[in-house]
């Protein structure tokens, strides 16, 4: 499967539940799409004014496409996604969590970049988690190695991506 086919399949899978906005990739930033997901849940008794609780959950996914995944590209794209995602978070009463996800699709990857991606640990609590938290997920689809890599908080993304692109190797996280 080529990188373009994989990207189309990934974007189509996100379109079912996310608001997808396709972007023009540039030499400086290989961003091909952004995806946004919003959920508002609440519980009330008898009438809506008697609200027991409410919770807002958000997820922002930034999809990047590169022929060769290296550490410089990873750091630039990670910083871009973190900055843009944090600007969208509104920690207020009722905010439960926000996930910011960077997803890379590449033909080939360098080991130091994969190592940096897997070690990424970005988490932020808003007022001791009273106003929710943010968790940063990273994922990489390496088409040559036929593997999916994620950081520790992105293991759910690995399951989803592996099932979608039919990766043979079950070990790569």
C-alpha positions as CSV (number, residue, x, y, z in Angstrom):
1,X,0.0,0.0,0.0
2,X,1.4,3.4,-0.9
3,X,1.6,6.4,1.4
4,X,-1.1,8.2,-0.5
5,X,-3.5,5.2,-0.3
6,X,-2.7,4.8,3.4
7,X,-3.4,8.5,4.0
8,X,-6.7,8.3,2.1
9,X,-7.7,5.3,4.2
10,X,-6.8,7.0,7.5
11,X,-8.6,10.2,6.6
12,X,-11.7,8.3,5.5
13,X,-11.8,6.3,8.8
14,X,-11.6,9.6,10.8
15,X,-14.4,11.2,8.7
16,X,-17.0,8.9,10.3
17,X,-16.8,10.6,13.7
18,X,-14.5,13.6,13.4
19,X,-14.7,16.9,11.7
20,X,-11.9,16.6,9.1
21,X,-10.2,19.5,7.4
22,X,-7.7,18.7,4.7
23,X,-4.6,20.9,4.4
24,X,-2.0,21.5,1.8
25,X,1.3,20.1,2.9
26,X,4.3,22.4,2.5
27,X,8.1,21.8,2.6
28,X,8.2,23.4,6.1
29,X,5.2,21.6,7.5
30,X,4.0,18.2,6.0
31,X,0.5,18.6,7.6
32,X,-2.2,16.9,5.3
33,X,-5.3,17.0,7.6
34,X,-6.6,18.0,11.0
35,X,-9.5,16.2,12.7
36,X,-11.6,17.5,15.6
37,X,-13.9,15.5,17.8
38,X,-16.2,16.9,20.5
39,X,-18.5,15.2,23.0
40,X,-20.7,16.7,25.6
41,X,-22.4,14.5,28.2
42,X,-24.6,15.4,31.1
43,X,-27.0,13.8,33.6
44,X,-30.0,15.5,35.1
45,X,-33.0,14.6,37.3
46,X,-36.5,15.1,36.0
47,X,-35.8,18.5,34.3
48,X,-32.7,19.7,32.5
49,X,-32.3,22.6,35.0
50,X,-31.6,20.0,37.7
51,X,-28.2,18.9,36.3
52,X,-26.2,16.5,38.3
53,X,-23.0,16.7,36.2
54,X,-21.7,17.5,32.7
55,X,-18.5,16.5,30.9
56,X,-16.8,17.8,27.8
57,X,-14.3,15.6,26.0
58,X,-12.3,16.7,23.0
59,X,-9.7,15.2,20.6
60,X,-7.6,16.9,18.0
61,X,-5.7,14.8,15.5
62,X,-2.9,16.2,13.3
63,X,-2.0,14.0,10.4
64,X,1.4,14.4,8.8
65,X,2.9,12.7,5.7
66,X,6.6,12.4,5.0
67,X,8.8,10.2,2.8
68,X,11.4,9.8,5.5
69,X,10.5,10.3,9.2
70,X,13.5,11.9,11.0
71,X,13.9,13.5,14.4
72,X,13.9,17.1,13.1
73,X,10.6,16.6,11.3
74,X,9.2,14.8,14.4
75,X,10.1,17.6,16.8
76,X,8.8,20.4,14.5
77,X,5.5,18.6,13.9
78,X,5.1,17.6,17.6
79,X,5.7,21.3,18.7
80,X,3.2,22.5,16.1
81,X,0.5,20.1,17.1
82,X,1.1,20.8,20.8
83,X,0.9,24.6,20.3
84,X,-2.2,24.5,18.1
85,X,-4.0,21.9,20.3
86,X,-3.3,23.7,23.6
87,X,-4.7,26.9,22.0
88,X,-8.0,25.1,21.4
89,X,-8.4,23.8,25.0
90,X,-10.8,25.7,27.2
91,X,-10.3,24.3,30.8
92,X,-13.5,25.3,32.6
93,X,-15.9,23.5,34.9
94,X,-17.2,20.5,32.9
95,X,-14.1,20.0,30.9
96,X,-13.0,16.4,31.4
97,X,-10.2,15.7,29.0
98,X,-8.6,16.6,25.7
99,X,-6.4,14.4,23.6
100,X,-3.9,15.9,21.2
101,X,-2.7,13.3,18.7
102,X,0.0,13.5,16.0
103,X,-0.1,10.8,13.4
104,X,2.7,10.3,10.9
105,X,2.6,8.3,7.8
106,X,6.0,7.6,6.2
107,X,7.7,5.4,3.7
108,X,10.8,4.9,5.9
109,X,11.8,6.0,9.4
110,X,15.0,6.6,11.2
111,X,15.6,4.8,14.6
112,X,16.4,8.0,16.6
113,X,13.1,9.6,15.5
114,X,11.1,6.4,16.4
115,X,12.8,6.3,19.8
116,X,11.9,10.0,20.4
117,X,8.3,9.4,19.3
118,X,7.9,6.4,21.7
119,X,9.4,8.3,24.6
120,X,7.1,11.4,24.2
121,X,5.4,12.0,27.6
122,X,3.3,15.2,27.5
123,X,0.5,15.5,30.0
124,X,-1.0,18.5,31.6
125,X,-3.5,18.8,34.5
126,X,-5.7,21.9,34.8
127,X,-6.0,23.0,38.4
128,X,-5.1,19.6,39.9
129,X,-7.4,17.9,37.4
130,X,-10.4,19.7,38.7
131,X,-10.8,21.3,35.3
132,X,-9.7,18.2,33.4
133,X,-6.5,17.2,31.7
134,X,-4.6,17.0,28.4
135,X,-2.8,14.0,27.1
136,X,-0.6,14.0,24.1
137,X,-0.6,10.9,21.8
138,X,1.9,10.1,19.0
139,X,1.6,7.5,16.3
140,X,3.7,6.5,13.3
141,X,2.8,4.2,10.4
142,X,6.0,3.0,8.8
143,X,5.1,1.5,5.5
144,X,8.5,0.0,4.6
145,X,8.9,-1.8,8.0
146,X,5.1,-2.5,8.0
147,X,4.9,-1.4,11.6
148,X,2.9,1.0,13.8
149,X,4.7,2.8,16.6
150,X,3.1,4.9,19.4
151,X,4.0,6.4,22.7
152,X,2.7,4.9,25.9
153,X,-0.5,6.9,26.0
154,X,-1.2,6.2,22.3
155,X,-1.6,2.4,22.5
156,X,-5.3,2.6,21.7
157,X,-4.3,4.4,18.4
158,X,-2.0,1.5,17.6
159,X,-4.9,-1.0,17.8
160,X,-7.0,1.2,15.6
161,X,-4.3,1.8,13.0
162,X,-3.2,-1.8,12.9
163,X,-6.7,-3.1,12.3
164,X,-7.2,-0.4,9.6
165,X,-4.1,-1.0,7.5
166,X,-3.7,-4.7,8.3
167,X,-0.2,-4.6,9.7
168,X,1.2,-8.2,10.0
169,X,3.4,-7.5,13.0
170,X,1.5,-7.5,16.3
171,X,4.5,-6.4,18.5
172,X,5.1,-2.8,17.4
173,X,3.4,-0.4,19.9
